[in-house]
Every structure is written in C-alpha cells, then in structure tokens.
C-alpha cells in the first residue's frame, strides 16, 4: 500500500499561482485512496565518502469526486497554467501540497455498475527539504 499524506483529508482547494486564497476553488470530497509516493533519487557520493542528499521526487494523486471542476483544471493543464494547491485536515487547517505547478488531470475509465465517478489530479514536484 502506498504511503499517503491524504488520510483524513476533508477537502482540497486550488487557485491561480500566487493568487488570493479567499478566491480559491474548493474541490470537495477527496477519495480516501488518494496517494503520495515519495521517491528518492540516487544520492551523490563524494570522493571523501560523504553523501550529498539530492532531494526527492513526489508524485501525488488526488482523486476528486466533484467532476464539475475537471474542465477548468483541464483547461489550465492544456494552457500550461500554474496553480497552488492546499488540502484541509480534520481540524479544518489548510496545508500546502504544492505551489506554482502545472496540474495534470485525467478521468480513469470507471464503468462498473455502482461505482462513483471521479477524476484524478496529479502533482509532480521535487522537494529538497
């Protein structure tokens, strides 16, 4: 099972990069199986044996039930528009997931009877802290 930072997430919201959070668009109903997959690239080893931390790549996938927001995010994706993204925890606090990135969205084929439709918002970022 992948490591996840999205356990207990109440909602997500996004805005144009660097914008005002009071004008943010809320993405309600984040699926519980949204995932975060940190991946550490190979570290550099110096001639002295010291290891330099190169950072980590993160690929995060939020699965959102609110299909009505798919078209707006897809338009930003196709135009290479950048957004900021936050998630709301159980205590109602908003936490940054990623800032100033191009969203990647897709609708997975989900044709089974009784399954609820959703779309995926993918965040790829490089973290050095």
Secondary structure, DSSP 8 states (H G I E B T S, - for coil): ----S-TT--EEEEEETT--GGG-EEEE-B-TT-EEEEEE---EE-TTS-EE---EEEEEEEEES-GGGHHHHHHHHHTT-EEEEEEE-TTS-EEEEEEEEE-EEE-----STT----EEEEEEEEE--
